[in-house]
Amino acid sequence: MGKTTLAQLVFKDHRIKEQFEMKAWVYVTQSNDLVRLTQSILESFQSSAADSQDLEILQR
């Protein structure tokens, strides 16, 4: 079983769903750009894109 398959099984598990109000599925690339990753997570929760490039602002 691969890493992505395992992560998807955990993500879809009903016991996990009960523990969290919101969940996000994002793809992480080799570049590990923390700002871009944070933007992707925020965009999955809202209809408008997260425009800031400041990680501290994005994390608020």
N, CA, C and O atoms as CSV, one atom per row, in Angstrom:
chain,resi,resn,atom,element,x,y,z
A,1,MET,N,N,0.853,-1.166,0.000
A,1,MET,CA,C,0.000,0.000,0.000
A,1,MET,C,C,0.904,1.235,0.000
A,1,MET,O,O,1.863,1.320,0.767
A,2,GLY,N,N,0.580,2.185,-0.870
A,2,GLY,CA,C,1.377,3.402,-0.986
A,2,GLY,C,C,0.989,4.464,0.036
A,2,GLY,O,O,-0.021,4.340,0.729
A,3,LYS,N,N,1.807,5.505,0.116
A,3,LYS,CA,C,1.569,6.591,1.076
A,3,LYS,C,C,0.270,7.325,0.785
A,3,LYS,O,O,-0.497,7.619,1.702
A,4,THR,N,N,0.019,7.622,-0.480
A,4,THR,CA,C,-1.195,8.349,-0.833
A,4,THR,C,C,-2.429,7.515,-0.547
A,4,THR,O,O,-3.419,8.038,-0.034
A,5,THR,N,N,-2.393,6.244,-0.864
A,5,THR,CA,C,-3.527,5.353,-0.597
A,5,THR,C,C,-3.818,5.291,0.896
A,5,THR,O,O,-4.977,5.363,1.306
A,6,LEU,N,N,-2.786,5.159,1.700
A,6,LEU,CA,C,-2.961,5.125,3.148
A,6,LEU,C,C,-3.540,6.440,3.657
A,6,LEU,O,O,-4.456,6.444,4.480
A,7,ALA,N,N,-3.005,7.556,3.165
A,7,ALA,CA,C,-3.508,8.870,3.581
A,7,ALA,C,C,-4.976,9.034,3.199
A,7,ALA,O,O,-5.751,9.585,3.980
A,8,GLN,N,N,-5.376,8.569,2.014
A,8,GLN,CA,C,-6.773,8.658,1.588
A,8,GLN,C,C,-7.682,7.810,2.470
A,8,GLN,O,O,-8.791,8.233,2.798
A,9,LEU,N,N,-7.238,6.643,2.850
A,9,LEU,CA,C,-8.034,5.787,3.735
A,9,LEU,C,C,-8.260,6.456,5.088
A,9,LEU,O,O,-9.367,6.423,5.626
A,10,VAL,N,N,-7.221,7.054,5.628
A,10,VAL,CA,C,-7.353,7.763,6.907
A,10,VAL,C,C,-8.268,8.968,6.742
A,10,VAL,O,O,-9.138,9.205,7.580
A,11,PHE,N,N,-8.080,9.730,5.669
A,11,PHE,CA,C,-8.864,10.933,5.405
A,11,PHE,C,C,-10.355,10.619,5.308
A,11,PHE,O,O,-11.183,11.397,5.781
A,12,LYS,N,N,-10.701,9.490,4.701
A,12,LYS,CA,C,-12.103,9.125,4.472
A,12,LYS,C,C,-12.727,8.328,5.619
A,12,LYS,O,O,-13.935,8.091,5.611
A,13,ASP,N,N,-11.941,7.918,6.589
A,13,ASP,CA,C,-12.436,7.098,7.693
A,13,ASP,C,C,-13.461,7.873,8.524
A,13,ASP,O,O,-13.214,9.019,8.899
A,14,HIS,N,N,-14.610,7.254,8.814
A,14,HIS,CA,C,-15.683,7.937,9.545
A,14,HIS,C,C,-15.251,8.357,10.948
A,14,HIS,O,O,-15.751,9.351,11.473
A,15,ARG,N,N,-14.340,7.622,11.552
A,15,ARG,CA,C,-13.866,7.993,12.893
A,15,ARG,C,C,-13.055,9.282,12.847
A,15,ARG,O,O,-13.073,10.070,13.793
A,16,ILE,N,N,-12.354,9.488,11.759
A,16,ILE,CA,C,-11.594,10.730,11.587
A,16,ILE,C,C,-12.556,11.875,11.307
A,16,ILE,O,O,-12.409,12.962,11.865
A,17,LYS,N,N,-13.546,11.636,10.441
A,17,LYS,CA,C,-14.520,12.676,10.104
A,17,LYS,C,C,-15.225,13.202,11.336
A,17,LYS,O,O,-15.532,14.392,11.414
A,18,GLU,N,N,-15.488,12.332,12.304
A,18,GLU,CA,C,-16.176,12.734,13.531
A,18,GLU,C,C,-15.317,13.641,14.408
A,18,GLU,O,O,-15.855,14.392,15.221
A,19,GLN,N,N,-14.026,13.589,14.264
A,19,GLN,CA,C,-13.111,14.334,15.128
A,19,GLN,C,C,-12.810,15.750,14.636
A,19,GLN,O,O,-12.317,16.583,15.397
A,20,PHE,N,N,-13.105,16.018,13.373
A,20,PHE,CA,C,-12.732,17.305,12.796
A,20,PHE,C,C,-13.925,17.968,12.130
A,20,PHE,O,O,-14.690,17.325,11.412
A,21,GLU,N,N,-14.072,19.259,12.376
A,21,GLU,CA,C,-15.138,20.030,11.745
A,21,GLU,C,C,-14.844,20.246,10.260
A,21,GLU,O,O,-15.747,20.193,9.426
A,22,MET,N,N,-13.575,20.489,9.941
A,22,MET,CA,C,-13.172,20.736,8.563
A,22,MET,C,C,-11.944,19.889,8.243
A,22,MET,O,O,-11.111,19.624,9.110
A,23,LYS,N,N,-11.847,19.471,6.984
A,23,LYS,CA,C,-10.681,18.725,6.513
A,23,LYS,C,C,-10.286,19.279,5.154
A,23,LYS,O,O,-11.120,19.811,4.422
A,24,ALA,N,N,-9.018,19.150,4.826
A,24,ALA,CA,C,-8.537,19.602,3.520
A,24,ALA,C,C,-7.607,18.552,2.936
A,24,ALA,O,O,-6.783,17.966,3.638
A,25,TRP,N,N,-7.755,18.329,1.648
A,25,TRP,CA,C,-6.858,17.417,0.930
A,25,TRP,C,C,-6.051,18.268,-0.033
A,25,TRP,O,O,-6.607,18.861,-0.957
A,26,VAL,N,N,-4.754,18.332,0.175
A,26,VAL,CA,C,-3.887,19.107,-0.716
A,26,VAL,C,C,-2.720,18.236,-1.153
A,26,VAL,O,O,-2.313,17.317,-0.443
A,27,TYR,N,N,-2.195,18.534,-2.315
A,27,TYR,CA,C,-1.034,17.817,-2.833
A,27,TYR,C,C,0.230,18.567,-2.430
A,27,TYR,O,O,0.313,19.785,-2.589
A,28,VAL,N,N,1.198,17.848,-1.917
A,28,VAL,CA,C,2.463,18.439,-1.493
A,28,VAL,C,C,3.531,18.007,-2.487
A,28,VAL,O,O,3.708,16.820,-2.764
A,29,THR,N,N,4.235,19.001,-3.017
A,29,THR,CA,C,5.274,18.719,-4.007
A,29,THR,C,C,6.640,18.639,-3.331
A,29,THR,O,O,6.772,18.879,-2.131
A,30,GLN,N,N,7.629,18.305,-4.109
A,30,GLN,CA,C,9.003,18.208,-3.613
A,30,GLN,C,C,9.537,19.554,-3.124
A,30,GLN,O,O,10.433,19.591,-2.281
A,31,SER,N,N,8.997,20.661,-3.645
A,31,SER,CA,C,9.545,21.981,-3.311
A,31,SER,C,C,9.274,22.387,-1.864
A,31,SER,O,O,9.999,23.212,-1.309
A,32,ASN,N,N,8.239,21.816,-1.248
A,32,ASN,CA,C,7.918,22.121,0.146
A,32,ASN,C,C,7.774,23.619,0.404
A,32,ASN,O,O,8.265,24.124,1.413
A,33,ASP,N,N,7.106,24.326,-0.501
A,33,ASP,CA,C,6.859,25.757,-0.355
A,33,ASP,C,C,5.745,25.941,0.673
A,33,ASP,O,O,4.573,25.721,0.367
A,34,LEU,N,N,6.108,26.344,1.888
A,34,LEU,CA,C,5.161,26.431,2.989
A,34,LEU,C,C,4.063,27.458,2.730
A,34,LEU,O,O,2.913,27.243,3.111
A,35,VAL,N,N,4.408,28.572,2.088
A,35,VAL,CA,C,3.403,29.591,1.774
A,35,VAL,C,C,2.385,29.028,0.793
A,35,VAL,O,O,1.181,29.175,1.001
A,36,ARG,N,N,2.850,28.389,-0.268
A,36,ARG,CA,C,1.941,27.826,-1.269
A,36,ARG,C,C,1.076,26.719,-0.662
A,36,ARG,O,O,-0.113,26.630,-0.972
A,37,LEU,N,N,1.648,25.886,0.187
A,37,LEU,CA,C,0.895,24.827,0.853
A,37,LEU,C,C,-0.200,25.422,1.738
A,37,LEU,O,O,-1.340,24.958,1.719
A,38,THR,N,N,0.149,26.450,2.511
A,38,THR,CA,C,-0.836,27.104,3.373
A,38,THR,C,C,-1.936,27.741,2.536
A,38,THR,O,O,-3.110,27.658,2.896
A,39,GLN,N,N,-1.575,28.375,1.428
A,39,GLN,CA,C,-2.573,28.961,0.532
A,39,GLN,C,C,-3.514,27.886,-0.004
A,39,GLN,O,O,-4.724,28.106,-0.065
A,40,SER,N,N,-2.989,26.745,-0.388
A,40,SER,CA,C,-3.820,25.656,-0.914
A,40,SER,C,C,-4.822,25.172,0.123
A,40,SER,O,O,-5.983,24.914,-0.197
A,41,ILE,N,N,-4.370,25.051,1.359
A,41,ILE,CA,C,-5.274,24.619,2.430
A,41,ILE,C,C,-6.376,25.649,2.629
A,41,ILE,O,O,-7.550,25.290,2.715
A,42,LEU,N,N,-6.012,26.923,2.702
A,42,LEU,CA,C,-7.009,27.980,2.900
A,42,LEU,C,C,-7.993,28.048,1.742
A,42,LEU,O,O,-9.191,28.231,1.958
A,43,GLU,N,N,-7.501,27.903,0.517
A,43,GLU,CA,C,-8.369,27.954,-0.657
A,43,GLU,C,C,-9.373,26.808,-0.666
A,43,GLU,O,O,-10.466,26.954,-1.211
A,44,SER,N,N,-9.026,25.688,-0.081
A,44,SER,CA,C,-9.971,24.574,-0.045
A,44,SER,C,C,-11.121,24.841,0.920
A,44,SER,O,O,-12.161,24.187,0.837
A,45,PHE,N,N,-10.947,25.797,1.838
A,45,PHE,CA,C,-11.986,26.132,2.809
A,45,PHE,C,C,-12.809,27.349,2.422
A,45,PHE,O,O,-13.849,27.604,3.030
A,46,GLN,N,N,-12.373,28.097,1.437
A,46,GLN,CA,C,-13.087,29.314,1.061
A,46,GLN,C,C,-13.128,29.439,-0.447
A,46,GLN,O,O,-12.308,28.863,-1.161
A,47,SER,N,N,-14.105,30.206,-0.917
A,47,SER,CA,C,-14.260,30.346,-2.362
A,47,SER,C,C,-13.250,31.319,-2.960
A,47,SER,O,O,-12.849,31.154,-4.112
A,48,SER,N,N,-12.831,32.332,-2.198
A,48,SER,CA,C,-11.854,33.280,-2.730
A,48,SER,C,C,-10.441,32.803,-2.406
A,48,SER,O,O,-10.204,32.180,-1.372
A,49,ALA,N,N,-9.532,33.100,-3.286
A,49,ALA,CA,C,-8.150,32.651,-3.124
A,49,ALA,C,C,-7.449,33.446,-2.031
A,49,ALA,O,O,-7.737,34.625,-1.826
A,50,ALA,N,N,-6.547,32.807,-1.347
A,50,ALA,CA,C,-5.714,33.477,-0.351
A,50,ALA,C,C,-4.594,34.184,-1.103
A,50,ALA,O,O,-3.735,33.535,-1.699
A,51,ASP,N,N,-4.605,35.512,-1.076
A,51,ASP,CA,C,-3.678,36.290,-1.896
A,51,ASP,C,C,-2.356,36.606,-1.215
A,51,ASP,O,O,-1.372,36.892,-1.897
A,52,SER,N,N,-2.309,36.561,0.089
A,52,SER,CA,C,-1.115,36.980,0.806
A,52,SER,C,C,0.054,36.030,0.559
A,52,SER,O,O,-0.125,34.822,0.402
A,53,GLN,N,N,1.241,36.602,0.530
A,53,GLN,CA,C,2.475,35.819,0.437
A,53,GLN,C,C,3.163,35.743,1.794
A,53,GLN,O,O,4.216,35.120,1.923
A,54,ASP,N,N,2.566,36.380,2.816
A,54,ASP,CA,C,3.140,36.424,4.164
A,54,ASP,C,C,2.599,35.247,4.970
A,54,ASP,O,O,1.411,35.203,5.290
A,55,LEU,N,N,3.471,34.293,5.297
A,55,LEU,CA,C,3.046,33.083,5.995
A,55,LEU,C,C,2.398,33.403,7.336
A,55,LEU,O,O,1.433,32.742,7.720
A,56,GLU,N,N,2.900,34.393,8.051
A,56,GLU,CA,C,2.330,34.757,9.353
A,56,GLU,C,C,0.877,35.216,9.201
A,56,GLU,O,O,0.028,34.859,10.017
A,57,ILE,N,N,0.592,35.993,8.179
A,57,ILE,CA,C,-0.781,36.444,7.918
A,57,ILE,C,C,-1.650,35.264,7.509
A,57,ILE,O,O,-2.793,35.164,7.953
A,58,LEU,N,N,-1.141,34.381,6.683
A,58,LEU,CA,C,-1.909,33.225,6.227
A,58,LEU,C,C,-2.285,32.299,7.373
A,58,LEU,O,O,-3.345,31.672,7.333
A,59,GLN,N,N,-1.449,32.199,8.383
A,59,GLN,CA,C,-1.695,31.279,9.482
A,59,GLN,C,C,-2.697,31.809,10.494
A,59,GLN,O,O,-3.110,31.057,11.376
A,60,ARG,N,N,-3.101,33.052,10.410
A,60,ARG,CA,C,-4.051,33.631,11.369
A,60,ARG,C,C,-5.443,33.170,11.143
A,60,ARG,O,O,-6.352,33.570,11.871
